[in-house]
Amino acid sequence: MMRILAADLPDPGLAAFGQDPWWVVLLKAVLIFVVLVLLTLFNIWFERRVVARMQHRVGPNVHGPFGLLQSLADGVKLALKEDIIPKAADKVVFILAPVIAVVPAFVTWSVIPLGPEVNFFGHRTPLQLTDMPVAVLFMLAIASIGIYGIVLGGWSSGSTYSLLGGLRSSAQMISYEVAMGLALVAVFLYAGSMSTSEIVAAQDRLWFGLILAPSFVIYVISMVGETNRAPFDLPEAEGELVGGFHTEYSSLKFALFFLAEYINLATVSAIATTLFLGGWAAPWGIENVWEGANSGYWPLLWFFGKVFIFIFLFVWLRGSLPRMRYDQFMALGWKILIPVSLAWTVAVATIRVISLEADNGINRTYLVAGIAVLLVLTVGLMFVPERTDDQADAAEAGEEDHDAFAGGFPVPPMPAGGAVRGAAAPLSFSNTPGGRTTVTATAESKENHE
């Protein structure tokens, strides 16, 4: 059955794709590449200006009008810097890792709809490179390949800091991709398709961000963790990992990692716009006043306007929230987001069955079963029992006392426990003939320790 869009044009569905001549496909791909590069330059400038305004600073304002060319100047600086490869690095993998990270970021945009069918240099074609019945799964699969670039970059650097950053990033993406995938199941159930163009068409009356508000919230939290952005930027935590997985990178290879991060920023924002905010469709009320709001190239304005709302959210979070502890971050994903996603998916499936089923008796059965399963999942998965204070005290009592003077080096006691409480034990210092200073505990300090 054909859908009638707001542009009063019949929606050909997936049949509209795969019919373009080769020069149209090539031109679309080049335009997507150029738009993403320019969007990255703008996003870097935008982030600096917004954070500067939040912190009562000026921000970039020298290079170009309003400092708009600052990002271009930074890119030229990175290109002209010396390219250093550590001696202990695996040279081949070290060079390929940034490429593996940045290529999937571009490929994901091939199935994102930017607008309806338009007249493209005399040829009628959709403002989308291609589409497929499982386009959303394609985006998730391609996006997950980018993690290989980060892991391989950290491993091939020959640095412990870089390796730990790569491992953190892999664990982080795996954890939050589970919650993200479960959040998208509800969209599939309501749209009845995994095609991005058909999901946009299914939101012609009401956006899924309102109908499926819990899925929308879970996806927004997951996409922040997926892109390693603050407050979830644990793979790049300079406090303990210096710079994370890209510590040893410089010049253009570092620029590729930088480019991949900001393109992924725009990618997850575009996916959220497509699946939850109606895609390229105009906001409510505009199409009633302006008949051509959803025709021609105007939908590009609505699409990128919604994308910039999410990008502003990323910047706002970075300028407002401190970085989380790693255990808190993983607990948020596994103990809260995933159980809530499972429970919400069951609830949405139950509601869809009830709405599609005509027999009232069967409706009541499904309703009771769905509510029961929802309660079991919520109570059983969310409220995980934690160790009580009595159990913690018993565990501490069972530990053996630690001898602070074992090995000849006195160790000050911990403030909340240990064999010795109070002031630190006195020490004696002596110089050896070789000019080295030795530190020994006096007899008085040993007696106090005992």
Secondary structure by P-SEA (a helix, b strand, c coil): cccccccccccccccccccccaaaaaaaaaaaaaaaaaaaaaaaaaaaaaaaaaacccccccccccccaaaaaaaaaaaacbbbbbcccaaaaaaaaaaaacaaaaaaaccccccccccccccccccccccccaaaaaaaaaaaaaaaaaaaaaaacccaaaaaaaaaaaaaaaaaaaaaaaaaaaaaaaaccccaaaaaaaaccccccccaaaaaaaaaaaaaaaaccccccccccccccccccccccccaaaaaaaaaaaaaaaaaaaaaaaccccccccccccccccccccccaaaaaaaaaaaaaaaaaaaaaaaccccccaaaaaaaacccaaaaaaaaaaaaaaaaaaaacccaaaaaaaaaaaaaaaaaaaaaccccccccaaaaaaaaaaccccccccccbbbbcccccccccccccbbbbbbccccbbbbbbcaaaaaaac
